[in-house]
Amino acid sequence: MAGSTYGTLFTITTWGESHGPALGVVIDGCPAGLPLTAEDIQQYLDRRKPGQSRYTTARKESDQAEILSGVFEGKTTGTPISVLVRNQDQRSRDYGNIKDCYRPGHADYPFDMKYGFRDYRGGGRSSGRETIGRVAAGAVAARLLERLGIRLCTYTKAIGPVSVPEEEYDFNAINTNPLYMPNSGYAEKAQAYLTECIESLDSAGGIIECQVTGLPAGIGEPVFQKLDASLARGIMSIGAVKGVEIGDGFAAAWSRGSINNDPFLCQDGEVVKETNHSGGTLGGMSDGSPLILRAAVKPTPSIAREQKTVNSRLEDTQLTIQGRHDPVIVPRAVVVVEAMTALTIADLLLQNMTSRLDRIEEFYQK
């Protein structure tokens, strides 16, 4: 199956299925000497694992990370890093009634048309559990970025109609509520909205926002490998994401140049921007200001309501999805968006090392 590898220099290849024995990732291109333990990866996996609140699936998985290669005495060796996570709580019987039906909002139909076969148990490679490998790899990329003074802060900006205004952000609140929202009051409103969705056998979507600070200017390429284009590709590869915007995003369409342009200033001997409508990118490259990215996540397609569909015999039918499913994907997808952002930036940072001759000379002529 092509398409399971991401990156140019810092590459990852994810593998495994939702109801197989295990899932994992092989990370290649990570520099040697980076301090790394299974606990570093586990902290990220714990943020996406199921069963943490009534707003996530009841599937009970510990999602324990096992590092099989690429680390010796607590540091990366420069060779491929292989991480494995075993599945422990599959209930394949829950999917028996959809064996011959195409679930609305899922990849069942196009997967069947592409391969002539599909693993109906939880969606196989199309399952959200595929993101385990991404998150494990993202933890490694984030460790690398931390060493360079680059940090990511990712959170739920909105659940359905409940959106936290930027002027009311409280980043200390992110890890104090089950929705990872940067405001406890709005988190309570969002939980009330989700309760309504659950009671009506429905689901909700939302918006995830990621801020990256410490990113130097000049990361990314001016044409096809633009920083924002690369980020959009990485974030849009997450199954539930239906839209990405950088900075003001779509709001820029009804702005004016006199407003949308970010004036430059010289501050303490450095070039800075007075505003950040561009979201930290100009011409496909980072401009030194905070990178602001948002991802629109669709409502969970697996709902307990009866839905119209067709089966593989092309007969109209009704379907009620059984099993354990998230009423909202957003809280568990927060760390997935962070992981893909970290992976994209780490890869572009390594590519950027060859962009100037003076820096190559400085490195090799010491």
Buried (B, 14 or more C-beta within 10 A) or exposed (E): EEEBEBBEBBBBBBBBBBBBEBBBBBBBBBEEEBEBBBEBBBBBBBBBBBBBBEBBBEBEBBBBBBBEEBBEEEBBBBEBBBBBBBBEEBEEEBBEBBEEBBBBBBBBBEBBEEEEEBBBBBBBBBBBBBBBBBBBBBBBBBBBBBEEEBBBBBBBBBBBEBBBEEEEBBEEBBEEBBBBBBBEEBBBBBBEBBEEBBEEEBBBBBBBBBBBEBBEBEBBBEEEBBBBBBBBBBBBEBBBBEBBBBBBBEEBEEEEEEEBBBEEEEEEEEEBBEEBBBBBBBEBBBBBBBBBBBBBBBBBBBBBEEBEBBBEEEEEEEBEBBBBBBBBBBBBBBBBBBBBBBBBBBBBBBBBEEEEEEEEEEEEEE
